[in-house]
Amino acid sequence: MLDGEQVLGVLGGQIKLGLFKSATMAMIVTNRRFVFAEITNDMLAAQAEKIKKRSAEEKPGFFGRMAMAMNVNNELLADLGKGDPDEVSPGSPKNFVVPVEGVVQGRVNNETKYDCDGDFNRSDTVVLLKTADKKYELTLKGATSQPAGILEQALGSRFKKGLFR
């Protein structure tokens, strides 16, 4: 972690890497940079094992165990926010860093998806970061706090409300 750097929040989801490519990533937002780190199956399995041990100790009952199991992703994101952003899935070729100064604009959009008949399919929250030469799009699957609040803290006046593509 850099000197004076503080983690503002962690957002997790799918990021587009190309036309037909995407990856499950955690975007660790600090006051100096956005660290994009791949979330691997091993990381999720280790988190599930922690929850299983905690469940055995607490004995929360059937529905309590189900709730704990469904919360694996959010607990993993919370744990990532407590550690050093540079140590998340080290060595993964998909990891990259975007400095806060390099971001021209950031937004959080709520997108509604419809099927071919025009019926509601799902609603996604999408975080968009635009640099001078690239656009990053992260479809959220979990967060440690409100995405708009995290981005507004990191970007200040460069965080805009509304749509851009």
C-alpha positions in Angstrom: 0.0 0.0 0.0 1.3 3.5 -0.8 2.1 6.0 1.8 -1.0 7.9 2.9 -3.3 5.6 0.9 -6.6 4.6 2.4 -9.2 2.1 1.1 -12.5 3.9 0.5 -14.5 0.8 -0.5 -14.5 -2.4 -2.6 -16.8 -3.1 -5.5 -17.1 -6.6 -7.0 -18.6 -7.8 -10.3 -18.0 -8.6 -13.9 -15.7 -6.3 -16.0 -15.7 -6.3 -19.8 -12.2 -7.2 -21.1 -13.2 -7.3 -24.8 -16.1 -7.9 -27.1 -16.9 -11.4 -25.8 -14.5 -11.5 -22.8 -15.2 -10.7 -19.1 -13.7 -11.5 -15.7 -14.9 -11.5 -12.1 -13.0 -8.7 -10.5 -12.8 -6.7 -7.3 -12.3 -2.9 -7.8 -10.6 -1.7 -4.6 -11.0 2.0 -4.5 -8.4 4.1 -2.6 -7.8 7.8 -2.4 -5.0 7.4 -4.9 -5.9 4.6 -7.3 -8.4 2.0 -8.5 -7.0 -1.5 -8.1 -8.7 -4.1 -10.3 -7.9 -7.6 -9.0 -9.2 -10.9 -10.3 -11.4 -12.9 -7.9 -10.4 -16.5 -8.3 -12.3 -19.7 -7.5 -9.6 -20.4 -4.9 -10.4 -17.1 -3.1 -14.1 -17.9 -3.0 -13.5 -21.5 -1.8 -11.2 -20.2 1.0 -13.9 -17.7 2.1 -16.6 -20.4 2.0 -14.4 -22.5 4.2 -14.0 -19.7 6.7 -17.8 -19.2 6.8 -18.3 -23.0 7.2 -16.0 -23.0 10.3 -17.7 -19.9 11.7 -21.1 -21.6 11.1 -19.9 -24.7 13.1 -18.9 -22.5 16.0 -22.0 -20.2 16.1 -24.6 -23.0 15.2 -27.0 -20.5 13.6 -29.5 -23.1 12.5 -30.6 -24.1 8.9 -31.7 -20.6 7.7 -28.7 -18.9 9.4 -26.3 -21.3 7.6 -28.1 -20.5 4.3 -27.8 -16.8 4.9 -24.1 -17.1 5.7 -23.5 -19.2 2.6 -25.2 -16.7 0.4 -23.1 -13.9 1.8 -19.7 -15.4 0.7 -19.1 -12.7 -2.0 -19.8 -9.7 0.2 -17.7 -11.1 3.0 -14.8 -11.6 0.6 -15.1 -8.0 -0.6 -15.1 -6.8 3.0 -12.0 -8.8 3.7 -10.3 -7.4 0.6 -10.9 -3.9 1.9 -9.1 -4.6 5.1 -5.9 -5.8 3.5 -3.3 -4.4 1.2 -4.7 -3.9 -2.3 -1.4 -5.0 -3.9 -1.7 -8.5 -2.3 -5.0 -9.4 -3.8 -4.5 -12.3 -6.2 -0.9 -11.4 -6.9 0.5 -12.3 -10.2 -2.8 -12.6 -12.0 -2.3 -11.3 -15.6 -5.8 -9.7 -15.5 -4.9 -7.4 -12.6 -4.3 -3.7 -13.3 -4.3 -0.3 -11.7 -5.8 3.0 -12.8 -4.5 6.1 -10.9 -7.3 8.4 -9.6 -5.6 11.3 -11.5 -5.9 9.4 -14.8 -9.7 9.1 -14.5 -11.5 11.8 -16.5 -15.0 10.9 -15.5 -16.8 8.3 -13.4 -20.5 7.3 -13.1 -22.8 4.8 -11.6 -25.8 3.7 -13.8 -28.8 1.6 -13.1 -29.5 -0.3 -16.3 -32.7 -2.3 -16.9 -32.5 -5.3 -19.3 -35.5 -6.6 -21.2 -35.9 -9.9 -23.1 -36.8 -10.2 -26.8 -40.5 -9.9 -26.0 -40.0 -6.6 -24.1 -40.6 -8.2 -20.7 -38.4 -7.2 -17.7 -35.4 -9.4 -17.4 -33.1 -7.9 -14.7 -31.7 -4.6 -13.4 -27.9 -4.1 -13.2 -25.8 -1.4 -11.5 -22.9 -0.5 -13.7 -19.8 1.5 -12.6 -18.2 3.3 -15.6 -14.7 4.9 -15.4 -13.4 6.9 -18.3 -9.7 7.7 -18.8 -8.1 9.7 -21.6 -7.7 6.5 -23.7 -10.0 3.8 -22.3 -13.3 3.1 -20.7 -13.9 0.5 -17.9 -17.3 -1.0 -17.2 -17.9 -3.0 -14.1 -21.3 -4.7 -13.6 -21.7 -4.9 -9.9 -22.5 -8.1 -8.0 -21.5 -6.8 -4.6 -20.1 -3.8 -2.7 -18.9 -2.9 0.8 -20.9 0.4 0.7 -22.8 2.6 -1.8 -20.9 2.7 -5.1 -21.9 6.3 -5.8 -20.5 7.4 -2.4 -17.2 5.5 -3.0 -16.7 7.1 -6.4 -17.6 10.5 -5.3 -15.1 10.3 -2.4 -12.4 9.2 -4.8 -13.1 11.4 -7.8 -14.7 14.5 -6.3 -16.1 16.8 -9.1 -15.2 14.2 -11.8 -18.0 12.0 -10.6 -21.1 12.7 -12.6 -24.7 11.6 -12.2 -26.5 10.3 -15.3 -25.6 8.2 -18.4 -22.6 8.2 -20.6 -21.3 5.6 -23.0 
